[in-house]
């Protein structure tokens, strides 16, 4: 079932979700070598509130970054909640889009970390620049210019604009690590990227829900919502995943297959020549034909072990294009079609 919080956010365009630092830390630990000497762009991130900014600013020297660029957009409702930008007073009615460009980071108070107490220094350092933007929208010419300059984009983009956001990243041939939803591979314009190994899942989130901070005016009318000890509103969202084209070691771990094929346990679809595999753990080790597996298979996908053939509704030779597969006349939920590259001969 699709997550109700996520669907409601998409309908109301209230998808300004701020990622927890713990989730960022767990995922980014898999990619450190990718960042040395690179320019990182966080283009949906107020530097005062975004944990992406805090992560990269705090590890700027450790990662060996060349530059860090953070931008936010006009009217961001969470903007200015912790510190006041020197560009405008805290009670300014119209919150302005701005960018912060970091090229040097110094731990001012000597505590070994860069935190909010160091931010004021960062933006007053002559080698770092804080300035306003027209809108801060990632689709605007000023933000596209920053995108062209960047090597890697890391952020949590608006869920309602995920298709458009990913399309832009691909159009400008950018490396990226972003948060999206588990159903992204089922989108007609995104699945081909998974098919051709141009995008894949990150390793740190494979189940459960995740906590996101939301603006103060966000309605807390669903399960999993609340207010934390600091008075910030949050929601819990199921079915989120990291989407990336940065390689990581987990992607090359072989899935241990222990099941064997039998026609009774693995029925064929009524309307496509493939067998149904209800769980990734049940993929037979000895079957060399096409198999339909759940979307969550992508959490374990190793491109050296498996080949992705297609997805049910859009796969070539589907006699009913746009339709799911059926077994005994009953429709099966979304299935990715795969083939084992090295089936065992038992």
C-alpha atoms as one frame of an Amber mdcrd trajectory, in Angstrom:
protein
   0.000   0.000   0.000   1.267   3.483  -0.788   2.103   5.557   2.253  -0.758
   7.905   3.167   1.560  10.684   4.357   3.460  10.613   1.070   0.318  10.623
  -1.067  -1.235  13.452   0.924   1.931  15.499   0.576   2.005  15.022  -3.177
  -1.626  16.085  -3.570  -1.234  19.198  -1.418   2.301  19.940  -2.664   3.273
  19.996   1.045   6.374  17.866   0.598   8.968  20.053   2.280  10.407  17.194
   4.335  13.736  17.659   6.116  15.932  14.584   6.474  17.295  13.456   9.818
  21.076  13.631  10.296  21.176   9.972  11.411  19.736   8.813   8.064  22.233
  10.972   6.169  25.182   9.647   8.162  24.184   6.001   7.672  23.960   6.403
   3.904  26.882   8.731   3.208  29.393   6.445   4.924  29.256   4.232   1.815
  30.455   6.955  -0.586  33.306   8.923   0.987  35.888   8.181  -1.771  33.540
   9.716  -4.372  33.713  13.185  -2.814  37.409  14.040  -2.692  38.154  17.142
  -4.758  34.495  17.508  -5.784  31.928  20.308  -5.722  28.759  19.211  -3.907
  25.408  20.870  -4.546  22.510  20.662  -2.089  19.886  22.527  -4.087  16.821
  22.030  -1.892  18.485  23.015   1.367  18.406  26.091   3.556  21.924  25.983
   5.060  20.591  27.000   8.465  18.101  24.159   8.712  19.339  21.405   6.376
  21.186  18.470   7.870  22.726  17.883   4.441  24.497  21.229   4.810  25.513
  20.422   8.376  26.863  17.033   7.287  29.007  18.344   4.436  30.131  21.502
   6.245  31.148  19.433   9.255  33.117  16.983   7.093  34.296  19.444   4.456
  37.992  18.912   5.222  37.654  15.228   6.069  36.009  14.492   2.723  38.429
  16.775   0.880  35.660  18.775  -0.799  36.552  21.529  -3.234  33.297  23.419
  -2.756  29.887  23.101  -1.102  26.871  24.964  -2.519  23.512  25.067  -0.734
  20.389  26.804  -2.016  16.831  27.291  -0.788  13.773  28.809  -2.396  11.515
  31.800  -1.741   8.965  31.268   0.992  10.468  28.107   2.444   8.319  27.740
   5.539  11.028  26.110   7.625  13.643  28.715   6.700  15.241  30.779   9.452
  13.915  28.634  12.264  17.163  28.163  14.153  19.340  31.131  13.222  18.700
  34.459  11.554  20.295  35.086   8.194  22.218  38.375   8.099  20.551  39.140
   4.759  17.185  39.770   6.377  15.779  39.985   9.931  14.141  37.022  11.631
  10.669  38.596  11.399  10.982  39.390   7.687   7.543  38.431   6.269   8.891
  37.249   2.914  11.624  34.682   3.347  14.150  35.113   0.595  15.842  32.493
  -1.540  19.583  32.385  -1.038  22.690  30.365  -1.671  25.717  29.711   0.474
  28.979  28.771  -1.223  31.604  27.232   1.075  35.214  26.860  -0.038  36.889
  26.922   3.380  35.819  25.517   6.729  37.459  26.279  10.063  36.383  25.000
  13.469  36.130  28.349  15.239  35.523  27.190  18.796  37.976  24.282  18.578
  35.506  21.577  19.588  36.426  19.366  16.637  33.133  19.727  14.784  31.465
  22.370  12.671  28.039  23.126  14.107  25.564  25.992  14.337  27.965  27.978
  16.517  30.389  28.039  13.580  27.875  28.941  10.856  28.076  32.672  11.448
  31.834  32.494  10.910  31.451  30.365   7.776  29.328  32.964   6.037  31.578
  35.835   7.125  34.743  34.139   5.939  35.987  36.022   2.873  36.420  32.722
   1.050  32.739  31.810   1.532  29.831  33.698  -0.007  26.203  34.122   1.046
  23.922  35.809  -1.477  20.270  36.017  -2.504  18.638  34.261  -5.448  15.653
  35.195  -7.585  13.541  32.194  -6.607  15.859  29.337  -5.620  13.765  26.921
  -7.702  16.008  24.097  -8.962  14.507  24.638 -12.454  15.444  28.336 -12.635
  18.364  29.523 -14.823  20.360  30.656 -11.779  20.056  27.236 -10.143  20.758
  25.381 -13.377  24.015  27.361 -13.610  24.946  26.037 -10.164  23.980  22.524
 -11.237  26.341  22.738 -14.196  29.146  23.700 -11.815  28.527  20.800  -9.433
  30.045  17.321  -9.567  27.633  15.602  -7.167  24.115  16.557  -6.067  22.946
  15.387  -2.647  19.555  16.371  -1.240  15.954  15.449  -0.493  14.003  16.921
  -3.434  10.243  17.592  -3.315   8.442  14.260  -3.645   5.844  15.798  -5.950
   8.586  16.826  -8.409  10.694  13.660  -8.301  10.249  12.801 -11.989  11.195
  16.281 -13.104  14.084  16.460 -10.670  15.627  13.163 -11.821  15.103  14.090
 -15.481  17.116  17.253 -14.923  19.952  15.346 -13.236  20.131  12.939 -16.154
  19.945  15.730 -18.737  23.028  17.358 -17.200  24.803  14.030 -16.617  25.260
  14.548 -12.881  26.273  12.169 -10.146  23.724  12.228  -7.364  22.403  10.812
  -4.116  18.809  11.789  -3.355  15.846  10.541  -1.364  12.821   9.323  -3.268
  10.098   6.742  -2.817  10.170   3.024  -3.338   7.673   3.243  -6.190   9.964
   5.383  -8.375  11.041   2.333 -10.442   7.410   1.794 -11.465   7.231   5.202
 -13.159   7.353   4.830 -16.936   9.968   7.558 -17.345  12.194   6.399 -14.459
  12.202   2.603 -14.859  14.442   2.679 -17.990  17.144   4.261 -15.808  17.045
   1.209 -13.517  16.888  -1.104 -16.527  20.081   0.350 -18.021  21.936   0.670
 -14.699  21.901   4.460 -14.724  20.280   4.602 -11.285  19.948   2.206  -8.353
  19.061   2.085  -4.663  21.408   3.116  -1.894  22.109   0.482   0.782  21.083
   1.976   4.126  17.260   1.942   3.861  15.613  -1.357   2.934  12.534  -1.423
   5.166  10.514   0.469   7.745   9.619   4.135   7.944  11.724   7.265   8.320
  11.174  10.386  10.379  11.172  13.761   8.578  10.818  17.227  10.049   8.019
  19.259   8.403   7.002  22.951   8.490   5.076  24.277  11.463   1.908  24.664
   9.351   1.931  21.018   8.254  -1.302  19.261   9.361  -0.639  16.408  11.769
  -3.746  14.400  10.902  -2.298  10.982  10.143  -0.670   8.156  12.056   3.057
   8.571  12.550   2.947  12.347  13.031   4.044  14.195  16.142   6.077  16.913
  17.798   9.613  16.226  19.051  11.303  17.431  22.239  12.457  20.619  20.475
   8.926  21.521  19.426   9.441  20.611  15.761   6.719  18.824  13.850   7.578
  15.545  12.159   5.980  12.762  10.180   7.006   9.187   9.554   7.025   8.069
   5.930   7.120   4.473   4.748   8.582   3.316   1.482  11.438   5.791   1.079
  14.709   4.887  -0.590  18.006   6.518  -1.466  18.348   6.817  -5.262  21.835
   7.179  -6.682  24.276   6.579  -9.504  27.270   6.512  -7.145  28.655   3.002
  -6.881  28.875   1.312  -3.465  30.183  -2.046  -2.271  26.794  -3.369  -1.150
  25.621  -3.234  -4.763  28.100  -5.970  -5.661  27.335  -8.411  -2.848  25.951
 -11.670  -4.229  22.507 -12.725  -3.079  22.640 -16.204  -1.533  20.013 -18.330
  -3.296  18.884 -21.503  -1.540  15.541 -22.357  -3.190  15.090 -24.729  -6.139
  12.598 -24.375  -8.951   9.424 -26.425  -9.157   6.397 -25.664 -11.376   4.057
 -26.065  -8.403   5.771 -23.491  -6.190   6.536 -21.069  -9.041   3.477 -20.731
 -11.306   3.575 -19.013 -14.689   1.636 -15.839 -15.328  -1.498 -16.109 -17.412
  -0.443 -13.336 -19.749   3.355 -13.441 -19.881   5.999 -16.122 -20.184   7.627
 -15.778 -16.770   7.294 -17.363 -13.353   6.047 -15.628 -10.202   8.488 -15.237
  -7.309   6.646 -13.689  -4.381   9.708 -12.872  -2.272  13.270 -11.979  -3.198
  14.507 -14.614  -0.744  12.598 -17.252  -2.760  14.394 -16.681  -6.086  15.310
 -20.199  -7.285  19.018 -20.786  -7.756  18.574 -23.159 -10.713  16.074 -21.369
 -12.963  17.425 -19.785 -16.146  14.209 -18.224 -17.456  12.468 -14.931 -16.771
  11.108 -14.332 -13.261   8.770 -11.702 -11.839   9.952 -10.345  -8.480   8.708
  -7.606  -6.116  10.043  -4.039  -6.348  11.963  -4.663  -3.122  14.243  -6.943
  -5.140  16.114  -3.756  -6.038  17.374  -3.590  -2.439  19.416  -6.720  -3.237
  20.073  -6.201  -6.944  23.597  -7.115  -8.040  24.141  -6.326 -11.749  26.795
  -9.028 -12.016  24.375 -11.680 -10.726  21.090 -10.629 -12.339  19.818  -9.024
 -15.527  16.769  -6.769 -15.400  14.477  -7.508 -18.341  11.657  -5.042 -17.793
   8.668  -4.208 -15.628   5.268  -5.807 -16.043   3.161  -2.972 -17.468   5.799
  -1.712 -19.907   7.777  -4.807 -20.822   8.125  -5.688 -24.465   5.734  -8.433
 -25.631   3.191  -7.782 -22.891  -0.021  -8.706 -24.762  -1.924  -6.163 -22.670
   0.349  -3.084 -22.466  -0.177  -1.075 -19.314  -1.705  -4.031 -17.457  -0.284
  -6.022 -14.557   0.284  -9.758 -14.815  -2.291 -12.238 -13.553  -2.270 -15.752
 -12.119  -5.535 -17.668 -12.286  -7.200 -14.443 -13.347  -6.028 -12.588 -10.234
  -3.878  -9.496 -10.786  -0.437  -9.555  -9.178   1.091  -6.398  -7.745   3.952
  -4.643  -9.601   6.651  -7.042 -10.707  10.143  -6.443 -12.070  11.262  -9.068
 -14.570  14.745 -10.498 -14.082  16.966 -13.337 -15.187  19.701 -15.081 -13.195
  22.934 -14.675 -15.182  24.556 -17.714 -13.571  21.929 -20.325 -12.594  23.259
 -23.399 -10.856  23.193 -26.742 -12.653  21.745 -29.092 -10.043
